Amino acid sequence: MKMHLLPFLVFLFGVTTCSFGQEQEEGGVVQKEVISEAERAKQEAEEIKKKVEAAEKEAKAEKKAQKEAEKANKKHEKLNNKINSVKKDIDKNEKKLTKISDKMEVDKIKGKLSPNDIEKTEKKISKLKVGITKKKEKLVKLQRKL
């Protein structure tokens, strides 16, 4: 009976050793799969993080560009308003100049003006002409900026 028992024990020992080796191998494969899944998840998380950071950076750059465009637009509008204001001033002073000149000529013809009045009116006219030329120079400078 001991003889029959010995092959049975050897067979049993072989089977248990073999099955234990397979379990360890399967456990190793499972652990490798778990580790590889964890690594994949980690890599995916890093990729997602990089994409989010890139999107945030792009949004920030877009926002900055939009602010700069708005700032440039405001500057352009302000410059246009200044140009329009200077043009109005020039027109106003030219109308004033023609009005004063016409009135002076009419009063000269009628003989209502004294030499002092004529001198004062001519000074006014010369001041207006100087002011108009200055405003025109300013207008040219503003238009160059535009």
C-alpha positions as CSV (number, residue, x, y, z in Angstrom):
1,M,0.0,0.0,0.0
2,K,2.9,2.3,0.6
3,M,3.9,1.8,-3.0
4,H,0.5,2.9,-4.2
5,L,0.6,5.8,-1.9
6,L,4.0,7.1,-3.1
7,P,2.9,7.7,-6.7
8,F,-0.3,9.2,-5.5
9,L,1.6,11.6,-3.3
10,V,4.0,12.5,-6.1
11,F,1.1,13.0,-8.4
12,L,-0.7,15.1,-5.8
13,F,2.5,17.1,-5.1
14,G,3.0,17.7,-8.8
15,V,-0.6,18.8,-9.4
16,T,-0.6,21.2,-6.4
17,T,2.8,22.7,-7.4
18,C,1.7,23.0,-11.0
19,S,-1.7,24.6,-10.0
20,F,0.1,26.9,-7.5
21,G,2.5,28.1,-10.3
22,Q,-0.5,28.7,-12.6
23,E,-2.2,30.7,-9.9
24,Q,0.9,32.8,-9.3
25,E,1.2,33.3,-13.0
26,E,-2.4,34.3,-13.4
27,G,-2.1,36.6,-10.3
28,G,0.9,38.1,-12.0
29,V,-1.0,38.7,-15.2
30,V,-3.9,40.2,-13.2
31,Q,-1.5,42.4,-11.4
32,K,0.2,43.4,-14.6
33,E,-3.2,44.2,-16.1
34,V,-4.2,46.2,-13.1
35,I,-0.8,48.0,-13.2
36,S,-1.1,48.7,-16.9
37,E,-4.7,49.9,-16.5
38,A,-3.5,52.2,-13.7
39,E,-0.7,53.5,-15.9
40,R,-3.1,54.0,-18.8
41,A,-5.5,55.8,-16.6
42,K,-2.6,58.0,-15.3
43,Q,-1.4,58.7,-18.9
44,E,-5.0,59.5,-19.9
45,A,-5.3,61.9,-16.9
46,E,-2.1,63.6,-17.9
47,E,-3.2,63.9,-21.5
48,I,-6.5,65.4,-20.4
49,K,-4.7,67.7,-18.0
50,K,-2.4,68.9,-20.9
51,K,-5.4,69.4,-23.2
52,V,-7.2,71.4,-20.5
53,E,-4.1,73.5,-19.9
54,A,-3.7,74.1,-23.6
55,A,-7.4,75.1,-23.9
56,E,-7.1,77.5,-20.9
57,K,-3.9,79.0,-22.4
58,E,-5.7,79.4,-25.7
59,A,-8.7,81.0,-24.1
60,K,-6.5,83.4,-22.1
61,A,-4.7,84.4,-25.3
62,E,-8.0,84.9,-27.1
63,K,-9.3,87.0,-24.2
64,K,-6.1,89.1,-24.3
65,A,-6.4,89.6,-28.1
66,Q,-10.0,90.6,-27.7
67,K,-9.1,93.2,-25.0
68,E,-6.4,94.6,-27.2
69,A,-8.8,94.8,-30.1
70,E,-11.3,96.6,-27.9
71,K,-8.6,99.0,-26.7
72,A,-7.5,99.7,-30.3
73,N,-11.1,100.2,-31.3
74,K,-11.7,102.7,-28.4
75,K,-8.5,104.5,-29.3
76,H,-9.6,104.7,-33.0
77,E,-13.1,106.0,-32.0
78,K,-11.5,108.6,-29.6
79,L,-9.2,109.8,-32.4
80,N,-12.2,110.0,-34.8
81,N,-14.1,112.1,-32.3
82,K,-11.1,114.5,-31.9
83,I,-10.9,114.8,-35.7
84,N,-14.6,115.6,-35.9
85,S,-14.3,118.1,-33.1
86,V,-11.4,119.9,-34.7
87,K,-13.2,120.0,-38.1
88,K,-16.3,121.5,-36.3
89,D,-14.0,124.1,-34.7
90,I,-12.5,125.0,-38.0
91,D,-15.9,125.4,-39.7
92,K,-17.2,127.4,-36.8
93,N,-14.1,129.8,-36.9
94,E,-14.3,130.1,-40.7
95,K,-18.0,131.0,-40.5
96,K,-17.2,133.5,-37.7
97,L,-14.4,134.9,-39.8
98,T,-16.6,135.4,-42.9
99,K,-19.3,136.9,-40.8
100,I,-16.9,139.5,-39.1
101,S,-15.3,140.3,-42.5
102,D,-18.6,140.8,-44.2
103,K,-19.9,143.0,-41.3
104,M,-16.7,145.0,-41.4
105,E,-16.9,145.6,-45.1
106,V,-20.6,146.6,-44.9
107,D,-19.8,149.0,-42.0
108,K,-16.8,150.5,-43.8
109,I,-19.0,151.2,-46.8
110,K,-21.7,152.8,-44.6
111,G,-19.0,154.7,-42.8
112,K,-19.9,153.5,-39.3
113,L,-16.4,152.4,-38.3
114,S,-13.7,154.5,-36.8
115,P,-10.1,153.7,-37.5
116,N,-9.8,152.2,-34.0
117,D,-12.8,149.9,-34.7
118,I,-11.3,148.8,-38.0
119,E,-8.0,148.0,-36.3
120,K,-9.7,146.0,-33.6
121,T,-11.8,144.1,-36.1
122,E,-8.7,143.4,-38.2
123,K,-6.9,142.1,-35.1
124,K,-9.8,139.8,-34.4
125,I,-9.7,138.6,-38.0
126,S,-6.0,137.9,-37.8
127,K,-6.4,136.0,-34.5
128,L,-9.1,133.9,-36.1
129,K,-6.9,133.2,-39.1
130,V,-4.0,132.1,-36.9
131,G,-6.4,129.9,-34.8
132,I,-7.7,128.4,-38.0
133,T,-4.3,127.6,-39.3
134,K,-3.3,126.0,-36.0
135,K,-6.4,123.9,-36.0
136,K,-5.7,122.8,-39.5
137,E,-2.2,121.7,-38.6
138,K,-3.7,119.9,-35.6
139,L,-6.2,118.2,-37.9
140,V,-3.4,117.1,-40.3
141,K,-1.5,115.6,-37.3
142,L,-4.6,113.7,-36.1
143,Q,-5.3,112.4,-39.5
144,R,-1.7,111.1,-39.8
145,K,-2.3,109.1,-36.6
146,L,-5.4,107.6,-38.0
